[in-house]
Amino acid sequence: MRSAAPRRPAPHRRKGERRASGEMDGAGREELDMEVMKPLIDEQNSDGISDEEHENNFLPVEKHYQLDNEEGITFIQTLTHLLKGNIGTGLLGLPLAIKNAGIVIGPISLVFIGVISVHCMHILVRCSHCLCQRMKKSSLGYSDTVSYAMEVGPLTALQKRASWGRCIVDFFLVITQLGFCSVYVVFLAENVKQVHEGFLENKTAPINVSAASSSSEKRSTDLRIYMLCFLPFLILLVFIRDLKSLSLLSLLANLSMAVSLVIIYQYIVRDIADPRQLPPVVGWKKYPLFFGTAIFAFEGIGVVLPLENRMKDTTRFPQALNIGMGIVMTLYISLATLGYLRFGDEIKGSITLNLPQDKWLYQSVKILYSFGIFVTYSIQYYVPAEILIPAVTSKVEQKWKLLCELVARALLVCSTCAVAVLIPRLDLVISFVGAVSSSTLALILPPLVEILTFYKENLSLWTIFKDVFIAVIGVVGFLTGTYVTVEEIIYPASTVLANATESISLDLNATNLVVGLK
């Protein structure tokens, strides 16, 4: 095994500085706290460092962030960050995930996936501690943990390609974050579309023959038009390169999303259907869609290591992780199950889309949550932008760097909007991102890292079997989830049938209305 040859660390590193804290913005990090995520290297060259020296010291992801803290964070603060790092738009799509699994098997599977995800978080923390001791590092992030695990592993082929581990994590990190942004575009368009249409309906007379034409006009308003309307505002938003400038907006976004969840809960508990009326198990062809949505919601593994490294008393982090993820799982399972019981087969890609359109209290939920998602877009976008854009701007002259960066930022936003336009279904975008990238980061890599890290310590057969089993679940979910989602995107038979049924129903309602007036 070749000796470790880590890259040159920055001078005078303190305990609070984290070389790999960029991973805290990984998949599932739907809301990022401004105190936790700060640039490590300023965009402008400073301290007399030349461009060449600056570029030579750049690290793939770790260069961009540090956990700026000298005293550490408390147990309660850690718990808060864990909650904020795992609760987001994925939560709103879980009722539809239960529909794709069944009212019995869905909640059980959700608990199973949640337990495995939390276990993988503990695995990653334990491996990071071990590798820190071996490599004489104060802390390691996700990508460095994977890279060093490959470097100390038993296979020469992996040792020679240890840097690939970092690239793999960075790749799926970028895919996940840009996928989040695409999900946000679809979410914004669908919710604002409903609010707009609800406003138009309220202006229409209660009983009017024009109701039929109004319905037809509403359906003719393409969702993609709303996406394109958001595009220039999103581009202007991401031109704000300093996250500190978004601190107040981020706080307001968190509050608005919390208020929205309270209103959603009080609505869905009013009229719960009999569970016996819903299918306990759904066919296996829909289950991969459930898996993708569930793992999309649970994938908060990227926030674990930075928070653990930043705690004042790191020995209490396992307790904070268990309590925090226990609260998250309770919230997920309750909203998913109650939401499906409340709306049944009518449940949509986001539960906010099932709220009444004729009451402004519930319309305000869509507005508040959309505001929160709009602000969060720029935060999620920050990670892939800071990974990809420096590689582009480093190739141009200094006077063109700013223009080049703004153009690159705009193009990245356009790419997320293009994905949303091509796949204008919120449930499919969520399931696809979850199956492709979240399963890799949350289920496949952690158990493999454990085997590579502790292979010299005579791992028990049970541990090896357990790790292989979890990795196989991740691989199967990756393959089947991707296949079923792509098939649903290319051949949306169920969507066509649903639209056709809805169209027939609307036509019948319009006919009955006209006949009744006559």
DRENTIVO-666359 format. One record per residue (C-alpha): residue in one letter; x, y, z. Coordinates in pm, 1 decimal, decimal comma. Each point is the difference from the previous one (the first is absolute). Layout:
PT   type          u          v          w
PT      A          X          Y          Z
...
END
This chain:
PT   type          u          v          w
PT      M        0,0        0,0        0,0
PT      R      139,2      333,6      -95,8
PT      S       52,9      260,6      263,8
PT      A     -258,8      268,2       42,3
PT      A       75,2      314,2     -193,3
PT      P     -262,2      248,8      102,0
PT      R      -12,8      339,0     -156,8
PT      R      169,9      286,6      174,3
PT      P     -228,4      139,7      267,0
PT      A      -45,8      369,2       51,3
PT      P      239,3      143,3      263,1
PT      H      -99,0       51,9      364,1
PT      R     -318,1     -202,5      -17,4
PT      R     -212,2       15,6      312,7
PT      K     -233,2     -265,4      129,2
PT      G     -300,6      190,1     -125,8
PT      E      119,8        9,7     -360,2
PT      R     -133,4     -274,5     -219,9
PT      R      165,7      -99,7     -322,5
PT      A     -299,3     -185,0     -126,0
PT      S     -295,9      183,8      129,3
PT      G     -139,6       51,5     -348,7
PT      E     -162,7     -339,6       36,3
PT      M     -240,4      133,2      253,6
PT      D     -184,1      146,7     -295,1
PT      G      -43,0     -348,8     -149,5
PT      A     -317,1     -184,4     -104,2
PT      G     -299,0       42,7      221,1
PT      R      137,1      339,1      139,2
PT      E     -316,9      183,1      -95,8
PT      E       62,2      298,6      237,8
PT      L      346,9      119,3       92,5
PT      D       67,7      217,9      299,6
PT      M      207,3      305,3      -83,3
PT      E      210,0      -39,5      311,6
PT      V      110,3     -345,4     -109,0
PT      M       82,0       63,1     -363,0
PT      K      258,5      269,7      -79,9
PT      P      252,5       43,6     -280,2
PT      L      349,8     -118,4       86,1
PT      I      175,3      174,7     -283,6
PT      D     -117,3      339,2     -114,3
PT      E      -72,1       41,9     -366,3
PT      Q      247,0      282,4      -23,1
PT      N      369,7      -74,1       43,8
PT      S      125,2      138,9      328,1
PT      D      308,1       15,6      217,7
PT      G      217,6       52,3     -302,9
PT      I      -47,7     -353,7     -130,4
PT      S       33,4      -30,9     -373,9
PT      D     -261,1     -166,6     -216,6
PT      E      229,1     -295,3      -65,4
PT      E       78,2      -57,2      366,9
PT      H     -364,3       47,8       84,9
PT      E     -101,7     -261,6     -253,6
PT      N      266,7     -247,3      113,0
PT      N     -135,8       14,6      353,8
PT      F     -359,0      -61,1     -113,4
PT      L     -163,2     -319,8      115,8
PT      P     -297,3     -150,0     -186,4
PT      V     -275,7       64,0      253,1
PT      E      171,2       63,6      329,6
PT      K      145,3      330,7     -114,0
PT      H     -335,8      166,0       -7,5
PT      Y     -126,0      -24,7      352,0
PT      Q       99,2       -5,6      362,4
PT      L     -193,6      -38,5      318,1
PT      D       89,9      337,5      138,0
PT      N       -1,4      -70,7      370,2
PT      E      249,9       24,3      281,2
PT      E     -212,8     -109,1      293,2
PT      G     -215,2     -268,0     -157,2
PT      I     -376,0      -36,9       -7,4
PT      T     -222,4     -133,4      276,1
PT      F     -208,4     -314,7        5,0
PT      I     -319,8      194,5      -74,4
PT      Q      161,7      187,4     -288,6
PT      T      123,3     -326,4     -147,1
PT      L     -346,4     -147,3       30,8
PT      T     -149,5      304,6     -171,5
PT      H      245,2      -21,9     -289,2
PT      L      -76,3     -369,9      -42,9
PT      L     -371,5       71,9      -21,7
PT      K       47,1      286,5     -245,2
PT      G      236,1     -212,9     -206,9
PT      N     -249,7     -281,7      -49,3
PT      I     -339,6      169,8      -30,7
PT      G      -92,4      154,6     -333,0
PT      T     -194,6      -63,1     -319,4
PT      G       57,1     -374,6       21,6
PT      L     -234,3       -1,9      298,6
PT      L     -289,0      134,2     -209,1
PT      G       38,9     -279,5     -255,2
PT      L      -10,5     -287,6      249,4
PT      P     -381,8      -46,3       -1,8
PT      L       23,0      -83,8     -369,8
PT      A      285,5     -237,4       83,1
PT      I     -231,7     -185,3      240,3
PT      K     -251,7      -28,2     -282,5
PT      N      266,1     -166,5     -215,5
PT      A       69,6     -257,4      272,4
PT      G     -330,3      -52,6      181,5
PT      I     -149,9      118,2      326,8
PT      V      157,0     -292,5      191,2
PT      I      329,3      -68,1     -175,0
PT      G       68,2      372,6      -57,5
PT      P       39,9      115,0      362,5
PT      I      186,4     -321,3       88,2
PT      S      242,1       53,4     -288,4
PT      L       40,6      363,7       98,8
PT      V      107,1     -106,1      349,2
PT      F      237,1     -260,1     -147,2
PT      I      165,8      248,8     -235,3
PT      G       23,0      256,4      278,7
PT      V      170,8     -243,0      238,4
PT      I      249,5     -106,0     -266,3
PT      S       72,1      363,5      -92,5
PT      V       69,6       92,0      364,1
PT      H      220,9     -305,8       38,3
PT      C      199,4      106,9     -307,0
PT      M       45,1      343,5      155,5
PT      H      148,5     -164,1      309,2
PT      I      224,9     -211,1     -223,7
PT      L      132,7      309,2     -172,6
PT      V       77,2      172,5      330,6
PT      R      182,8     -304,6      133,3
PT      C      205,3      -41,1     -318,6
PT      S       87,0      370,5        0,3
PT      H      131,5      -24,8      357,8
PT      C      215,7     -300,9      -83,9
PT      L      142,4      155,8     -317,2
PT      C       70,5      328,7      179,7
PT      Q      221,6     -187,9      243,0
PT      R      178,4     -191,6     -273,6
PT      M       53,1      301,8     -222,8
PT      K       78,3      240,2      285,0
PT      K     -284,3      230,5     -102,5
PT      S     -210,4      215,0      228,0
PT      S     -312,1      -78,8     -201,5
PT      L     -118,7     -150,7     -326,3
PT      G     -305,2       61,8     -213,7
PT      Y     -195,1     -248,4     -206,4
PT      S      212,1       10,2     -315,1
PT      D      330,6      -17,4      187,8
PT      T     -130,7     -287,4      212,2
PT      V      -82,2     -200,2     -311,3
PT      S      333,5       88,8     -162,2
PT      Y      211,7      -94,9      302,5
PT      A     -202,8     -319,0       53,2
PT      M       95,1     -106,5     -352,0
PT      E      360,4       95,4       69,9
PT      V       29,8     -218,1      311,8
PT      G     -211,4     -281,4     -144,2
PT      P      129,8     -346,3      -90,6
PT      L      -24,1       30,1     -378,3
PT      T      293,6      150,6     -186,2
PT      A     -228,9      107,3     -284,3
PT      L     -202,6      213,9      243,3
PT      Q      311,8      140,2      166,1
PT      K      129,9      125,2     -333,6
PT      R     -334,8      158,9      -77,3
PT      A      -76,4      143,0      343,1
PT      S      -64,1      342,9     -148,3
PT      W     -290,7     -151,5     -190,9
PT      G     -187,4      -31,3      327,8
PT      R        4,4      374,6       44,9
PT      C     -109,1       50,8     -360,9
PT      I     -285,4     -248,2       39,1
PT      V     -137,4      177,5      305,7
PT      D       41,5      340,3     -165,1
PT      F     -173,9     -122,9     -315,3
PT      F     -304,2     -133,9      180,6
PT      L        0,6      307,4      221,2
PT      V      -29,0      223,1     -307,2
PT      I     -266,1     -222,5     -156,7
PT      T     -198,4       -0,5      320,9
PT      Q       14,4      374,5       56,2
PT      L      -90,3       84,9     -358,8
PT      G     -275,2     -259,8       27,1
PT      F     -130,3      178,9      307,0
PT      C       -4,6      323,2     -197,4
PT      S     -199,4     -165,1     -279,5
PT      V     -245,8     -132,3      257,7
PT      Y      -34,5      352,3      136,1
PT      V      -80,9      140,5     -344,0
PT      V     -279,4     -253,2      -50,4
PT      F     -126,0       58,9      354,6
PT      L       -9,4      377,1      -46,8
PT      A     -176,0      -24,6     -335,1
PT      E     -268,0     -245,1      118,8
PT      N      -84,5      185,0      320,3
PT      V       -2,6      347,7     -153,3
PT      K     -210,4     -135,2     -285,7
PT      Q     -258,6     -126,2      247,9
PT      V       -2,3      327,5      189,8
PT      H      -44,8      196,3     -321,9
PT      E     -276,9     -224,9     -124,2
PT      G     -170,8        9,3      338,4
PT      F        5,8      379,3      -12,1
PT      L     -156,4       -2,5     -347,8
PT      E     -269,2     -246,4      110,0
PT      N      -92,9      214,7      297,3
PT      K      -59,7      293,8     -234,2
PT      T     -238,3     -211,7     -206,9
PT      A     -368,7       -6,8       85,4
PT      P     -100,7     -304,2      209,1
PT      I     -250,3     -125,3     -255,7
PT      N       81,0       88,9     -355,7
PT      V       -0,8     -183,0     -324,4
PT      S      347,5      135,0      -59,1
PT      A      125,6     -240,1      268,9
PT      A       59,2     -259,4     -267,2
PT      S      205,1      235,5     -211,2
PT      S      182,9      117,3      313,1
PT      S      102,8     -357,8       76,4
PT      S      115,2      -46,6     -355,1
PT      E      198,8      322,9       16,3
PT      K      156,7     -106,2      328,3
PT      R      115,5     -328,2     -145,1
PT      S      141,7      172,7     -305,4
PT      T      242,8      203,3      214,5
PT      D      313,2     -208,2      -34,7
PT      L      200,8      -60,3      314,6
PT      R      318,0       69,3     -195,4
PT      I     -108,5      360,1      -48,4
PT      Y       14,3       52,2      374,6
PT      M      345,5     -159,3       10,4
PT      L      129,4      238,4     -262,9
PT      C     -150,5      292,8      189,4
PT      F      207,8      -96,6      304,7
PT      L      320,2      -34,7     -203,5
PT      P      111,8      366,9       -6,4
PT      F      -71,2       40,9      372,6
PT      L      200,9     -311,0       83,1
PT      I      290,1      126,6     -209,2
PT      L       -3,6      333,1      181,8
PT      L      -16,8     -185,5      331,3
PT      V      310,2     -211,2      -64,3
PT      F      195,0      309,9     -102,0
PT      I       15,4       63,3      376,5
PT      R      329,6     -176,9       61,9
PT      D       30,9       69,1      373,2
PT      L     -227,4     -220,8      208,2
PT      K       17,7      245,5      289,3
PT      S     -218,4      232,2     -205,9
PT      L     -273,9     -265,2        9,2
PT      S        8,3      -53,5      376,5
PT      L     -318,4      194,3       74,2
PT      L     -183,8     -151,8     -295,0
PT      S      108,0     -345,4      111,1
PT      L     -137,6       58,2      348,9
PT      L     -331,1      121,1     -142,9
PT      A       -7,1     -300,2     -233,9
PT      N       45,7     -241,6      290,1
PT      L     -278,6      167,2      197,0
PT      S     -238,5        2,1     -295,9
PT      M       57,2     -370,6      -67,1
PT      A      -53,6      -84,8      367,6
PT      V     -329,6      191,0        7,9
PT      S     -106,2     -175,3     -321,3
PT      L       58,9     -343,2      152,6
PT      V     -214,5       86,7      302,9
PT      I     -288,3      107,1     -226,3
PT      I       38,4     -314,3     -213,5
PT      Y      -20,8     -223,1      306,5
PT      Q     -309,8      169,7      137,2
PT      Y     -173,5      -50,0     -335,7
PT      I       83,1     -365,6      -66,7
PT      V     -100,5     -121,5      349,6
PT      R     -354,6      130,5      -44,1
PT      D     -133,9     -273,4     -224,4
PT      I      192,2     -326,4       13,2
PT      A     -125,3     -281,2     -222,0
PT      D      -35,4     -360,3      108,2
PT      P      337,4     -169,9      -64,8
PT      R     -183,2     -315,4     -111,4
PT      Q     -119,6      188,8     -307,7
PT      L      357,2       40,6     -122,5
PT      P      219,2     -277,0     -143,8
PT      P      238,9     -147,4      260,0
PT      V      255,3      -92,9     -267,0
PT      V       51,0      135,7     -350,1
PT      G      158,5     -184,2     -290,5
PT      W      378,9      -26,0       -9,8
PT      K       20,6      219,7     -311,7
PT      K      -89,9      307,7      205,7
PT      Y      219,0      -83,3      298,5
PT      P      324,3      134,8     -155,6
PT      L     -172,1      339,0      -25,5
PT      F      -66,2      -21,7      373,7
PT      F      363,7      -85,6       64,9
PT      G      129,9      296,2     -199,4
PT      T     -229,2      247,4      174,5
PT      A       71,4     -143,4      346,1
PT      I      377,5        2,2      -32,3
PT      F      -18,1      350,0     -153,1
PT      A     -168,9      117,4      320,0
PT      F      231,2     -186,8      238,1
PT      E      328,5       86,0     -166,7
PT      G      145,7      241,3      253,4
PT      I      325,1     -186,8       41,1
PT      G      206,5      288,5     -134,7
PT      V      -70,2      216,7      303,1
PT      V      112,6     -259,1      254,2
PT      L      379,8       31,5        1,6
PT      P       22,7      382,2        6,6
PT      L     -244,1       18,9      290,4
PT      E      171,8     -278,4      191,4
PT      N      337,2      170,0      -44,6
PT      R     -139,0      330,8      118,9
PT      M     -167,4     -114,3      321,9
PT      K      146,8      107,0      331,7
PT      D      -54,3     -348,6      140,4
PT      T       33,7     -242,2     -290,7
PT      T      -69,9     -297,1      227,4
PT      R     -364,4      110,5        6,1
PT      F      -33,9       14,0     -377,0
PT      P     -135,3     -357,6      -34,9
PT      Q     -271,4       94,7      245,8
PT      A      -78,4      319,9     -193,2
PT      L       -5,2     -195,7     -326,2
PT      N     -239,6     -261,5      137,4
PT      I     -234,0      258,7      152,9
PT      G        5,5      225,1     -305,7
PT      M      -58,6     -277,8     -251,1
PT      G     -265,1     -148,7      229,8
PT      I     -191,1      327,9      -20,8
PT      V       51,6        9,8     -377,0
PT      M     -126,7     -356,1      -41,0
PT      T     -305,0       75,3      215,4
PT      L      -79,2      306,6     -207,9
PT      Y       53,1     -187,2     -326,0
PT      I     -208,7     -303,3       90,1
PT      S     -284,6      201,6      152,0
PT      L      -34,5      247,5     -286,6
PT      A       43,8     -270,4     -264,3
PT      T     -258,7     -232,7      154,3
PT      L     -252,0      267,0       99,6
PT      G       36,2      173,2     -334,5
PT      Y      -75,2     -319,8     -191,1
PT      L     -289,9      -84,6      233,2
PT      R     -142,0      349,3      -50,3
PT      F       20,3       19,4     -378,3
PT      G       25,2     -364,1     -107,3
PT      D       61,4      -59,8     -368,1
PT      E      -40,4      372,3      -66,0
PT      I      331,7       78,1      170,7
PT      K      239,0      199,7     -219,0
PT      G      376,0       45,1      -29,5
PT      S       -6,9      255,9      282,2
PT      I     -267,7       -7,3      266,6
PT      T      -33,9      378,4      -30,3
PT      L     -158,4      -56,7     -342,6
PT      N     -290,1     -183,0      167,2
PT      L      -90,4      292,6      224,3
PT      P     -321,2      189,3      -87,7
PT      Q       28,1      271,8     -260,2
PT      D     -302,1      195,2      120,0
PT      K      131,9       87,1      346,9
PT      W      277,2      251,4       38,1
PT      L      133,4     -159,4      317,8
PT      Y      105,6     -304,0     -199,7
PT      Q      100,4      204,3     -299,6
PT      S      230,8      189,8      234,3
PT      V      168,7     -331,1       85,7
PT      K      103,7      -35,8     -363,3
PT      I      122,5      359,0       -8,6
PT      L      196,8      -31,5      325,1
PT      Y      157,7     -332,1      -91,3
PT      S       78,3      124,1     -350,6
PT      F      177,2      300,4      148,7
PT      G      206,1     -231,1      218,2
PT      I       88,4     -221,6     -295,5
PT      F       88,5      300,5     -216,0
PT      V      253,7      121,0      257,1
PT      T      130,1     -351,4       61,4
PT      Y       65,4      -37,3     -373,2
PT      S      292,5      240,8       20,3
PT      I      145,6     -184,1      300,3
PT      Q      -19,3     -341,6     -164,1
PT      Y      134,6      150,4     -322,5
PT      Y      303,6      137,8      185,2
PT      V      164,7     -342,0       32,6
PT      P       17,3     -109,8     -366,3
PT      A       78,1      356,0     -101,9
PT      E      303,2       13,3      228,2
PT      I      118,3     -337,9     -125,4
PT      L      -44,0       57,6     -373,5
PT      I       39,0      373,2      -61,0
PT      P      360,8       41,0      126,2
PT      A      108,2     -259,7     -255,2
PT      V     -149,2      221,6     -271,7
PT      T      115,9      340,8      122,1
PT      S      355,7     -121,8       57,8
PT      K       45,0      -28,7     -375,1
PT      V      -79,9      362,6      -83,1
PT      E      179,7      326,9       60,3
PT      Q      -56,7      191,6      321,2
PT      K     -201,3      279,0     -164,0
PT      W     -247,6     -252,9     -141,1
PT      K      -35,3     -212,4      313,3
PT      L     -305,5      176,9      141,5
PT      L     -187,8       -1,9     -331,1
PT      C       93,8     -360,6      -58,0
PT      E     -122,0      -97,2      345,4
PT      L     -334,3      176,6      -43,5
PT      V      -53,4     -168,6     -336,4
PT      A       88,5     -338,9      149,6
PT      R     -238,9       58,0      289,6
PT      A     -279,9       91,5     -239,8
PT      L       66,1     -309,0     -213,4
PT      L      -10,5     -227,0      304,3
PT      V     -337,4      146,3       97,8
PT      C     -121,8      -52,6     -355,9
PT      S      111,1     -363,6       18,6
PT      T     -209,3      -60,4      312,2
PT      C     -295,2      171,3     -163,6
PT      A       50,4     -207,5     -315,4
PT      V      -18,7     -322,8      201,5
PT      A     -318,6      125,9      163,1
PT      V     -149,2       86,9     -339,3
PT      L       91,3     -340,1     -142,0
PT      I     -136,0     -183,7      307,1
PT      P     -283,2      220,3      129,1
PT      R     -113,8     -254,9      258,9
PT      L      110,2       65,3      354,5
PT      D      -32,0     -361,9      114,0
PT      L      216,6     -134,3     -282,2
PT      V      275,7      258,1       44,1
PT      I       14,8      -75,4      373,7
PT      S        2,4     -375,2      -57,1
PT      F      267,5       22,9     -268,7
PT      V      236,4      215,0      207,2
PT      G      -54,6     -224,5      301,5
PT      A       61,7     -322,3     -190,8
PT      V      309,6      121,8     -184,6
PT      S      197,5      207,0      247,3
PT      S     -157,8      -22,5      343,1
PT      S       15,2     -379,3        4,9
PT      T      370,6       17,4      -85,5
PT      L       90,5      252,5      268,6
PT      A     -228,9     -135,3      271,6
PT      L        0,1     -378,6      -46,8
PT      I      272,8     -122,1     -235,0
PT      L      316,0      185,8      102,1
PT      P      -14,7       -4,8      385,0
PT      P       -5,3     -380,6       46,1
PT      L      273,4      -45,9     -260,2
PT      V      209,3      264,5      176,2
PT      E      -42,0     -191,6      327,2
PT      I      134,7     -319,2     -157,3
PT      L      299,2      181,7     -149,9
PT      T       76,7      187,5      322,0
PT      F      -19,4     -286,0      249,2
PT      Y      103,0     -299,5     -210,4
PT      K      325,3      -30,3      201,3
PT      E     -192,4      -26,8      325,8
PT      N     -148,6     -341,5      -74,2
PT      L     -351,5      103,1      -85,5
PT      S     -260,1     -251,4      106,6
PT      L     -194,8     -190,6     -261,7
PT      W     -313,4      168,6      130,0
PT      T      144,0      346,8      -64,2
PT      I      112,1      -94,3     -349,4
PT      F     -336,6     -158,3      -78,7
PT      K     -183,2      303,8      138,4
PT      D      208,8      245,5     -204,0
PT      V      -33,8     -202,8     -319,0
PT      F     -375,5      -30,3       59,5
PT      I      -42,9      376,7       39,0
PT      A      214,6       69,3     -307,2
PT      V     -202,6     -250,7     -203,1
PT      I     -322,3      172,1      107,1
PT      G      149,1      327,8     -119,6
PT      V      111,8     -147,1     -332,9
PT      V     -335,2     -170,8      -61,9
PT      G     -182,1      321,4       89,0
PT      F      233,5      194,5     -227,8
PT      L      -59,8     -229,2     -298,7
PT      T     -371,0      -70,3       38,8
PT      G      -86,3      353,0      109,2
PT      T      185,2      151,4     -293,1
PT      Y     -151,1     -246,1     -248,5
PT      V     -359,5       40,9      115,9
PT      T       29,2      378,6       22,7
PT      V      153,2       33,4     -345,4
PT      E     -265,4     -234,1     -140,4
PT      E     -271,0      210,9      161,4
PT      I      156,1      314,5     -146,2
PT      I       20,2     -143,3     -352,6
PT      Y     -329,7     -189,6        6,9
PT      P     -227,1      185,1      242,7
PT      A     -294,1     -231,0      -57,0
PT      S     -149,7       54,7      341,3
PT      T       22,3      376,1      -43,4
PT      V     -166,1       -9,4     -338,8
PT      L     -278,1     -219,4      140,4
PT      A      -46,5      227,6      298,4
PT      N      -15,5      307,9     -220,9
PT      A     -245,4     -168,0     -229,9
PT      T     -220,6      -98,9      293,2
PT      E       19,3      353,1      140,8
PT      S      -89,7      146,0     -338,1
PT      I     -303,6     -229,0      -31,5
PT      S     -108,9       87,1      352,9
PT      L       27,4      373,8      -66,2
PT      D     -194,0      -32,1     -324,6
PT      L     -277,6     -191,6      179,7
PT      N      -12,5      258,5      276,9
PT      A      -23,8      280,8     -254,5
PT      T     -278,2     -181,9     -185,4
PT      N     -195,2      -59,3      319,0
PT      L       40,3      365,6       93,9
PT      V     -137,3      120,0     -333,0
PT      V     -288,8     -246,7       15,0
PT      G      -80,9      107,9      354,0
PT      L      -11,0      366,2     -103,6
PT      K     -233,6      -80,3     -284,3
END
